[in-house]
């Protein structure tokens, strides 16, 4: 599966407020920080999210914030965590892109969507 994901943002402080707030209900926290980036995860033995204004050496100048918005979906432990994720994301400067609720899928799914400060679509959902 996925080991880690990295995204470039336009304003590191604003993005950190957003991601820390909405991902805390899902059990994610800052694992590492340095000038120009921070890393969120549950621990180093699980996948993590790199967020920064830096561009790693293997990225080109085409890699920039909101050049091509992305969709990230995080697993939530329960419906309450999905609701808290959505409320915290909006309170931290995100824009609701789908209130918490059941989604039309081939399996039972409850999710919410928030656009981050760079308009990436961030989701939290729980199956079952």
Order of alpha helices (4+ residues) and beta strands (2+ residues): beta-alpha-beta-beta-beta-beta-alpha-beta-beta-beta
